[in-house]
Amino acid sequence: MVLWTLRGGPSRPVELGERIGGISSKVLTETLRGLQFNGLVDRQTDPGHPSPVEYRLTALGRTCLAPIGAVGVWAFEYGDEVMAAQEGASTPAAPSPVH
């Protein structure tokens, strides 16, 4: 989700959190650190800005966008089937007949 959100350009952590929604600052920070460690995002600082840190995709990170987009297309196409499977899995199974 973070990589997809960064596709539009550099963002500060607060902006990322607002765009993603439902993510704690702790989880966002841990995610960004992991993505940076793996070379997918770059962390830049601007000491003159009140919120001096921003993140941007690296060239390697941008290579993830097409596969992420493809998963989104798949989810849109097959989402109803996935939901039906989840509902079926959460429904208690009828007892099997004893022979």
N, CA, C and O atoms as CSV, one atom per row, in Angstrom:
chain,resi,resn,atom,element,x,y,z
A,1,MET,N,N,0.821,-1.183,0.000
A,1,MET,CA,C,0.000,0.000,0.000
A,1,MET,C,C,0.869,1.252,0.000
A,1,MET,O,O,0.556,2.219,-0.694
A,2,VAL,N,N,1.948,1.248,0.763
A,2,VAL,CA,C,2.827,2.416,0.826
A,2,VAL,C,C,3.466,2.677,-0.534
A,2,VAL,O,O,3.518,3.819,-0.989
A,3,LEU,N,N,3.950,1.621,-1.180
A,3,LEU,CA,C,4.571,1.799,-2.490
A,3,LEU,C,C,3.581,2.401,-3.479
A,3,LEU,O,O,3.923,3.325,-4.217
A,4,TRP,N,N,2.370,1.887,-3.497
A,4,TRP,CA,C,1.356,2.381,-4.425
A,4,TRP,C,C,1.035,3.845,-4.130
A,4,TRP,O,O,0.836,4.638,-5.050
A,5,THR,N,N,0.988,4.195,-2.861
A,5,THR,CA,C,0.690,5.566,-2.468
A,5,THR,C,C,1.803,6.522,-2.888
A,5,THR,O,O,1.537,7.684,-3.196
A,6,LEU,N,N,3.040,6.045,-2.903
A,6,LEU,CA,C,4.174,6.883,-3.300
A,6,LEU,C,C,4.312,7.031,-4.817
A,6,LEU,O,O,5.186,7.764,-5.282
A,7,ARG,N,N,3.477,6.358,-5.588
A,7,ARG,CA,C,3.623,6.404,-7.044
A,7,ARG,C,C,3.449,7.815,-7.597
A,7,ARG,O,O,3.968,8.120,-8.671
A,8,GLY,N,N,2.733,8.677,-6.887
A,8,GLY,CA,C,2.501,10.039,-7.358
A,8,GLY,C,C,3.634,11.003,-7.066
A,8,GLY,O,O,3.599,12.153,-7.505
A,9,GLY,N,N,4.634,10.552,-6.332
A,9,GLY,CA,C,5.764,11.420,-6.020
A,9,GLY,C,C,6.085,11.407,-4.541
A,9,GLY,O,O,5.428,10.721,-3.758
A,10,PRO,N,N,7.098,12.168,-4.162
A,10,PRO,CA,C,7.549,12.180,-2.767
A,10,PRO,C,C,6.441,12.607,-1.813
A,10,PRO,O,O,5.599,13.440,-2.149
A,11,SER,N,N,6.455,12.021,-0.618
A,11,SER,CA,C,5.468,12.359,0.409
A,11,SER,C,C,6.110,12.318,1.781
A,11,SER,O,O,7.046,11.558,2.031
A,12,ARG,N,N,5.596,13.140,2.649
A,12,ARG,CA,C,6.004,13.134,4.053
A,12,ARG,C,C,5.182,12.071,4.778
A,12,ARG,O,O,4.078,11.740,4.347
A,13,PRO,N,N,5.714,11.536,5.875
A,13,PRO,CA,C,4.993,10.467,6.581
A,13,PRO,C,C,3.553,10.829,6.953
A,13,PRO,O,O,2.659,9.992,6.833
A,14,VAL,N,N,3.322,12.056,7.399
A,14,VAL,CA,C,1.956,12.459,7.767
A,14,VAL,C,C,1.037,12.389,6.551
A,14,VAL,O,O,-0.098,11.924,6.650
A,15,GLU,N,N,1.528,12.850,5.411
A,15,GLU,CA,C,0.735,12.800,4.179
A,15,GLU,C,C,0.443,11.357,3.784
A,15,GLU,O,O,-0.675,11.030,3.385
A,16,LEU,N,N,1.448,10.499,3.897
A,16,LEU,CA,C,1.239,9.080,3.577
A,16,LEU,C,C,0.172,8.476,4.474
A,16,LEU,O,O,-0.729,7.783,4.001
A,17,GLY,N,N,0.278,8.743,5.770
A,17,GLY,CA,C,-0.699,8.209,6.716
A,17,GLY,C,C,-2.112,8.652,6.394
A,17,GLY,O,O,-3.054,7.865,6.491
A,18,GLU,N,N,-2.262,9.923,6.007
A,18,GLU,CA,C,-3.591,10.441,5.652
A,18,GLU,C,C,-4.122,9.776,4.389
A,18,GLU,O,O,-5.304,9.441,4.315
A,19,ARG,N,N,-3.267,9.586,3.406
A,19,ARG,CA,C,-3.706,8.971,2.144
A,19,ARG,C,C,-4.057,7.498,2.324
A,19,ARG,O,O,-5.021,7.001,1.742
A,20,ILE,N,N,-3.265,6.813,3.132
A,20,ILE,CA,C,-3.508,5.382,3.335
A,20,ILE,C,C,-4.712,5.182,4.241
A,20,ILE,O,O,-5.600,4.391,3.923
A,21,GLY,N,N,-4.752,5.879,5.350
A,21,GLY,CA,C,-5.841,5.755,6.311
A,21,GLY,C,C,-5.762,4.455,7.090
A,21,GLY,O,O,-5.396,3.416,6.541
A,22,GLY,N,N,-6.102,4.511,8.362
A,22,GLY,CA,C,-6.153,3.318,9.190
A,22,GLY,C,C,-4.810,2.687,9.505
A,22,GLY,O,O,-4.751,1.502,9.836
A,23,ILE,N,N,-3.730,3.449,9.410
A,23,ILE,CA,C,-2.405,2.916,9.719
A,23,ILE,C,C,-1.806,3.777,10.830
A,23,ILE,O,O,-1.821,5.006,10.750
A,24,SER,N,N,-1.288,3.131,11.849
A,24,SER,CA,C,-0.674,3.887,12.942
A,24,SER,C,C,0.670,4.435,12.490
A,24,SER,O,O,1.283,3.912,11.560
A,25,SER,N,N,1.120,5.480,13.146
A,25,SER,CA,C,2.417,6.055,12.781
A,25,SER,C,C,3.538,5.059,13.041
A,25,SER,O,O,4.537,5.046,12.321
A,26,LYS,N,N,3.378,4.224,14.064
A,26,LYS,CA,C,4.399,3.210,14.365
A,26,LYS,C,C,4.512,2.202,13.221
A,26,LYS,O,O,5.614,1.899,12.766
A,27,VAL,N,N,3.387,1.691,12.764
A,27,VAL,CA,C,3.391,0.705,11.680
A,27,VAL,C,C,3.893,1.343,10.387
A,27,VAL,O,O,4.641,0.715,9.638
A,28,LEU,N,N,3.492,2.572,10.122
A,28,LEU,CA,C,3.965,3.266,8.927
A,28,LEU,C,C,5.479,3.448,8.978
A,28,LEU,O,O,6.166,3.204,7.986
A,29,THR,N,N,6.002,3.876,10.125
A,29,THR,CA,C,7.449,4.063,10.274
A,29,THR,C,C,8.192,2.752,10.074
A,29,THR,O,O,9.203,2.715,9.372
A,30,GLU,N,N,7.703,1.678,10.680
A,30,GLU,CA,C,8.348,0.364,10.520
A,30,GLU,C,C,8.316,-0.080,9.060
A,30,GLU,O,O,9.296,-0.621,8.546
A,31,THR,N,N,7.193,0.149,8.402
A,31,THR,CA,C,7.059,-0.228,6.993
A,31,THR,C,C,8.028,0.567,6.126
A,31,THR,O,O,8.706,0.001,5.268
A,32,LEU,N,N,8.095,1.872,6.349
A,32,LEU,CA,C,9.008,2.717,5.576
A,32,LEU,C,C,10.462,2.315,5.796
A,32,LEU,O,O,11.251,2.299,4.851
A,33,ARG,N,N,10.817,1.993,7.024
A,33,ARG,CA,C,12.193,1.550,7.303
A,33,ARG,C,C,12.509,0.254,6.565
A,33,ARG,O,O,13.598,0.097,6.014
A,34,GLY,N,N,11.562,-0.664,6.557
A,34,GLY,CA,C,11.769,-1.922,5.836
A,34,GLY,C,C,11.898,-1.708,4.340
A,34,GLY,O,O,12.745,-2.322,3.691
A,35,LEU,N,N,11.063,-0.839,3.791
A,35,LEU,CA,C,11.133,-0.538,2.360
A,35,LEU,C,C,12.444,0.157,2.013
A,35,LEU,O,O,13.026,-0.091,0.957
A,36,GLN,N,N,12.904,1.023,2.902
A,36,GLN,CA,C,14.193,1.692,2.689
A,36,GLN,C,C,15.330,0.675,2.766
A,36,GLN,O,O,16.238,0.698,1.935
A,37,PHE,N,N,15.287,-0.204,3.744
A,37,PHE,CA,C,16.309,-1.242,3.902
A,37,PHE,C,C,16.418,-2.100,2.644
A,37,PHE,O,O,17.512,-2.506,2.250
A,38,ASN,N,N,15.274,-2.370,2.021
A,38,ASN,CA,C,15.241,-3.212,0.824
A,38,ASN,C,C,15.458,-2.437,-0.472
A,38,ASN,O,O,15.366,-3.009,-1.558
A,39,GLY,N,N,15.743,-1.156,-0.369
A,39,GLY,CA,C,16.061,-0.360,-1.547
A,39,GLY,C,C,14.871,0.075,-2.374
A,39,GLY,O,O,15.034,0.468,-3.530
A,40,LEU,N,N,13.667,0.012,-1.803
A,40,LEU,CA,C,12.464,0.352,-2.562
A,40,LEU,C,C,12.050,1.811,-2.405
A,40,LEU,O,O,11.402,2.373,-3.288
A,41,VAL,N,N,12.422,2.422,-1.285
A,41,VAL,CA,C,12.163,3.846,-1.082
A,41,VAL,C,C,13.433,4.526,-0.608
A,41,VAL,O,O,14.338,3.897,-0.059
A,42,ASP,N,N,13.471,5.827,-0.838
A,42,ASP,CA,C,14.595,6.653,-0.425
A,42,ASP,C,C,14.067,7.695,0.554
A,42,ASP,O,O,13.009,8.285,0.335
A,43,ARG,N,N,14.805,7.913,1.624
A,43,ARG,CA,C,14.427,8.896,2.638
A,43,ARG,C,C,15.260,10.149,2.427
A,43,ARG,O,O,16.490,10.090,2.401
A,44,GLN,N,N,14.584,11.286,2.275
A,44,GLN,CA,C,15.256,12.571,2.088
A,44,GLN,C,C,14.894,13.496,3.241
A,44,GLN,O,O,13.788,13.429,3.779
A,45,THR,N,N,15.830,14.355,3.615
A,45,THR,CA,C,15.542,15.327,4.668
A,45,THR,C,C,15.671,16.743,4.119
A,45,THR,O,O,16.523,17.032,3.280
A,46,ASP,N,N,14.803,17.612,4.617
A,46,ASP,CA,C,14.809,19.031,4.264
A,46,ASP,C,C,14.753,19.810,5.574
A,46,ASP,O,O,13.669,20.091,6.085
A,47,PRO,N,N,15.931,20.162,6.124
A,47,PRO,CA,C,15.967,20.813,7.437
A,47,PRO,C,C,15.158,22.109,7.516
A,47,PRO,O,O,14.773,22.517,8.611
A,48,GLY,N,N,14.894,22.757,6.402
A,48,GLY,CA,C,14.148,24.010,6.413
A,48,GLY,C,C,12.644,23.839,6.478
A,48,GLY,O,O,11.919,24.831,6.556
A,49,HIS,N,N,12.159,22.623,6.448
A,49,HIS,CA,C,10.715,22.360,6.451
A,49,HIS,C,C,10.285,21.923,7.844
A,49,HIS,O,O,11.035,21.223,8.525
A,50,PRO,N,N,9.082,22.325,8.286
A,50,PRO,CA,C,8.616,21.907,9.618
A,50,PRO,C,C,8.537,20.386,9.783
A,50,PRO,O,O,8.752,19.864,10.877
A,51,SER,N,N,8.231,19.688,8.706
A,51,SER,CA,C,8.227,18.222,8.718
A,51,SER,C,C,9.336,17.798,7.757
A,51,SER,O,O,9.079,17.598,6.569
A,52,PRO,N,N,10.574,17.658,8.260
A,52,PRO,CA,C,11.745,17.599,7.383
A,52,PRO,C,C,11.980,16.308,6.604
A,52,PRO,O,O,12.878,16.268,5.763
A,53,VAL,N,N,11.215,15.267,6.850
A,53,VAL,CA,C,11.490,13.982,6.196
A,53,VAL,C,C,10.447,13.701,5.124
A,53,VAL,O,O,9.252,13.903,5.339
A,54,GLU,N,N,10.906,13.237,3.971
A,54,GLU,CA,C,9.981,12.759,2.949
A,54,GLU,C,C,10.561,11.506,2.309
A,54,GLU,O,O,11.771,11.282,2.312
A,55,TYR,N,N,9.669,10.705,1.767
A,55,TYR,CA,C,10.047,9.447,1.131
A,55,TYR,C,C,9.641,9.488,-0.324
A,55,TYR,O,O,8.644,10.108,-0.696
A,56,ARG,N,N,10.437,8.810,-1.146
A,56,ARG,CA,C,10.135,8.698,-2.578
A,56,ARG,C,C,10.519,7.301,-3.028
A,56,ARG,O,O,11.366,6.649,-2.417
A,57,LEU,N,N,9.894,6.851,-4.093
A,57,LEU,CA,C,10.243,5.555,-4.668
A,57,LEU,C,C,11.616,5.628,-5.314
A,57,LEU,O,O,11.975,6.641,-5.914
A,58,THR,N,N,12.370,4.567,-5.191
A,58,THR,CA,C,13.611,4.429,-5.944
A,58,THR,C,C,13.264,3.810,-7.299
A,58,THR,O,O,12.117,3.438,-7.544
A,59,ALA,N,N,14.253,3.706,-8.163
A,59,ALA,CA,C,14.032,3.036,-9.454
A,59,ALA,C,C,13.570,1.602,-9.214
A,59,ALA,O,O,12.676,1.111,-9.903
A,60,LEU,N,N,14.174,0.938,-8.245
A,60,LEU,CA,C,13.770,-0.431,-7.919
A,60,LEU,C,C,12.334,-0.455,-7.399
A,60,LEU,O,O,11.558,-1.337,-7.767
A,61,GLY,N,N,11.981,0.493,-6.556
A,61,GLY,CA,C,10.619,0.570,-6.036
A,61,GLY,C,C,9.594,0.775,-7.134
A,61,GLY,O,O,8.497,0.219,-7.078
A,62,ARG,N,N,9.949,1.578,-8.141
A,62,ARG,CA,C,9.014,1.814,-9.253
A,62,ARG,C,C,8.750,0.541,-10.047
A,62,ARG,O,O,7.702,0.418,-10.681
A,63,THR,N,N,9.684,-0.410,-10.024
A,63,THR,CA,C,9.439,-1.668,-10.745
A,63,THR,C,C,8.329,-2.487,-10.094
A,63,THR,O,O,7.797,-3.406,-10.717
A,64,CYS,N,N,7.976,-2.170,-8.865
A,64,CYS,CA,C,6.903,-2.892,-8.164
A,64,CYS,C,C,5.512,-2.409,-8.570
A,64,CYS,O,O,4.525,-3.105,-8.330
A,65,LEU,N,N,5.421,-1.242,-9.174
A,65,LEU,CA,C,4.109,-0.652,-9.445
A,65,LEU,C,C,3.269,-1.465,-10.424
A,65,LEU,O,O,2.069,-1.633,-10.207
A,66,ALA,N,N,3.871,-1.968,-11.489
A,66,ALA,CA,C,3.091,-2.764,-12.455
A,66,ALA,C,C,2.529,-4.034,-11.811
A,66,ALA,O,O,1.344,-4.316,-11.984
A,67,PRO,N,N,3.335,-4.814,-11.072
A,67,PRO,CA,C,2.751,-5.990,-10.414
A,67,PRO,C,C,1.684,-5.631,-9.378
A,67,PRO,O,O,0.681,-6.334,-9.258
A,68,ILE,N,N,1.889,-4.547,-8.631
A,68,ILE,CA,C,0.879,-4.131,-7.654
A,68,ILE,C,C,-0.410,-3.744,-8.377
A,68,ILE,O,O,-1.501,-4.097,-7.930
A,69,GLY,N,N,-0.290,-3.029,-9.480
A,69,GLY,CA,C,-1.466,-2.663,-10.273
A,69,GLY,C,C,-2.186,-3.884,-10.809
A,69,GLY,O,O,-3.416,-3.926,-10.836
A,70,ALA,N,N,-1.419,-4.883,-11.236
A,70,ALA,CA,C,-2.019,-6.119,-11.752
A,70,ALA,C,C,-2.800,-6.844,-10.659
A,70,ALA,O,O,-3.869,-7.395,-10.922
A,71,VAL,N,N,-2.276,-6.848,-9.447
A,71,VAL,CA,C,-2.997,-7.472,-8.326
A,71,VAL,C,C,-4.289,-6.699,-8.057
A,71,VAL,O,O,-5.319,-7.302,-7.754
A,72,GLY,N,N,-4.242,-5.383,-8.165
A,72,GLY,CA,C,-5.453,-4.580,-7.987
A,72,GLY,C,C,-6.516,-4.908,-9.020
A,72,GLY,O,O,-7.697,-5.012,-8.689
A,73,VAL,N,N,-6.105,-5.069,-10.264
A,73,VAL,CA,C,-7.041,-5.448,-11.333
A,73,VAL,C,C,-7.637,-6.820,-11.036
A,73,VAL,O,O,-8.843,-7.024,-11.176
A,74,TRP,N,N,-6.786,-7.760,-10.624
A,74,TRP,CA,C,-7.256,-9.103,-10.288
A,74,TRP,C,C,-8.260,-9.040,-9.134
A,74,TRP,O,O,-9.308,-9.682,-9.186
A,75,ALA,N,N,-7.937,-8.264,-8.093
A,75,ALA,CA,C,-8.821,-8.165,-6.928
A,75,ALA,C,C,-10.175,-7.577,-7.320
A,75,ALA,O,O,-11.212,-8.008,-6.817
A,76,PHE,N,N,-10.163,-6.604,-8.206
A,76,PHE,CA,C,-11.417,-6.015,-8.665
A,76,PHE,C,C,-12.249,-7.049,-9.414
A,76,PHE,O,O,-13.465,-7.126,-9.241
A,77,GLU,N,N,-11.582,-7.839,-10.245
A,77,GLU,CA,C,-12.278,-8.837,-11.057
A,77,GLU,C,C,-12.784,-10.016,-10.228
A,77,GLU,O,O,-13.885,-10.511,-10.467
A,78,TYR,N,N,-11.995,-10.466,-9.261
A,78,TYR,CA,C,-12.332,-11.686,-8.521
A,78,TYR,C,C,-12.701,-11.440,-7.062
A,78,TYR,O,O,-12.851,-12.391,-6.295
A,79,GLY,N,N,-12.849,-10.193,-6.674
A,79,GLY,CA,C,-13.142,-9.868,-5.278
A,79,GLY,C,C,-14.392,-10.537,-4.737
A,79,GLY,O,O,-14.403,-10.996,-3.595
A,80,ASP,N,N,-15.451,-10.598,-5.547
A,80,ASP,CA,C,-16.691,-11.231,-5.083
A,80,ASP,C,C,-16.481,-12.710,-4.793
A,80,ASP,O,O,-17.025,-13.241,-3.824
A,81,GLU,N,N,-15.695,-13.372,-5.631
A,81,GLU,CA,C,-15.416,-14.791,-5.408
A,81,GLU,C,C,-14.588,-15.001,-4.142
A,81,GLU,O,O,-14.812,-15.958,-3.401
A,82,VAL,N,N,-13.644,-14.116,-3.900
A,82,VAL,CA,C,-12.834,-14.211,-2.683
A,82,VAL,C,C,-13.723,-14.016,-1.458
A,82,VAL,O,O,-13.610,-14.758,-0.482
A,83,MET,N,N,-14.604,-13.023,-1.505
A,83,MET,CA,C,-15.517,-12.778,-0.384
A,83,MET,C,C,-16.423,-13.985,-0.140
A,83,MET,O,O,-16.660,-14.359,1.009
A,84,ALA,N,N,-16.925,-14.590,-1.202
A,84,ALA,CA,C,-17.781,-15.771,-1.057
A,84,ALA,C,C,-17.006,-16.917,-0.422
A,84,ALA,O,O,-17.537,-17.635,0.425
A,85,ALA,N,N,-15.753,-17.088,-0.827
A,85,ALA,CA,C,-14.928,-18.151,-0.240
A,85,ALA,C,C,-14.697,-17.888,1.242
A,85,ALA,O,O,-14.729,-18.818,2.048
A,86,GLN,N,N,-14.466,-16.629,1.608
A,86,GLN,CA,C,-14.254,-16.289,3.016
A,86,GLN,C,C,-15.516,-16.535,3.828
A,86,GLN,O,O,-15.452,-17.055,4.942
A,87,GLU,N,N,-16.655,-16.163,3.274
A,87,GLU,CA,C,-17.918,-16.393,3.972
A,87,GLU,C,C,-18.175,-17.884,4.138
A,87,GLU,O,O,-18.646,-18.321,5.188
A,88,GLY,N,N,-17.866,-18.666,3.105
A,88,GLY,CA,C,-18.036,-20.114,3.192
A,88,GLY,C,C,-17.116,-20.733,4.224
A,88,GLY,O,O,-17.492,-21.685,4.907
A,89,ALA,N,N,-15.922,-20.202,4.340
A,89,ALA,CA,C,-14.959,-20.738,5.303
A,89,ALA,C,C,-15.353,-20.401,6.733
A,89,ALA,O,O,-15.005,-21.132,7.660
A,90,SER,N,N,-16.079,-19.295,6.922
A,90,SER,CA,C,-16.448,-18.910,8.281
A,90,SER,C,C,-17.777,-19.512,8.719
A,90,SER,O,O,-18.157,-19.390,9.884
A,91,THR,N,N,-18.488,-20.159,7.799
A,91,THR,CA,C,-19.738,-20.825,8.135
A,91,THR,C,C,-19.420,-22.203,8.691
A,91,THR,O,O,-18.683,-22.969,8.069
A,92,PRO,N,N,-19.970,-22.528,9.860
A,92,PRO,CA,C,-19.682,-23.854,10.422
A,92,PRO,C,C,-20.125,-24.960,9.468
A,92,PRO,O,O,-21.222,-24.922,8.912
A,93,ALA,N,N,-19.270,-25.918,9.299
A,93,ALA,CA,C,-19.577,-27.043,8.411
A,93,ALA,C,C,-20.599,-27.955,9.079
A,93,ALA,O,O,-20.589,-28.153,10.294
A,94,ALA,N,N,-21.475,-28.501,8.251
A,94,ALA,CA,C,-22.452,-29.465,8.762
A,94,ALA,C,C,-21.715,-30.742,9.135
A,94,ALA,O,O,-20.756,-31.126,8.466
A,95,PRO,N,N,-22.156,-31.397,10.195
A,95,PRO,CA,C,-21.485,-32.649,10.567
A,95,PRO,C,C,-21.615,-33.674,9.450
A,95,PRO,O,O,-22.670,-33.810,8.830
A,96,SER,N,N,-20.538,-34.382,9.208
A,96,SER,CA,C,-20.581,-35.403,8.166
A,96,SER,C,C,-21.303,-36.631,8.705
A,96,SER,O,O,-21.200,-36.958,9.887
A,97,PRO,N,N,-22.036,-37.309,7.821
A,97,PRO,CA,C,-22.776,-38.497,8.269
A,97,PRO,C,C,-21.821,-39.592,8.731
A,97,PRO,O,O,-20.744,-39.785,8.166
A,98,VAL,N,N,-22.240,-40.293,9.758
A,98,VAL,CA,C,-21.442,-41.406,10.284
A,98,VAL,C,C,-21.933,-42.680,9.626
A,98,VAL,O,O,-23.137,-42.926,9.569
A,99,HIS,N,N,-21.009,-43.493,9.126
A,99,HIS,CA,C,-21.387,-44.748,8.465
A,99,HIS,C,C,-21.150,-45.905,9.366
A,99,HIS,O,O,-21.408,-47.047,8.985
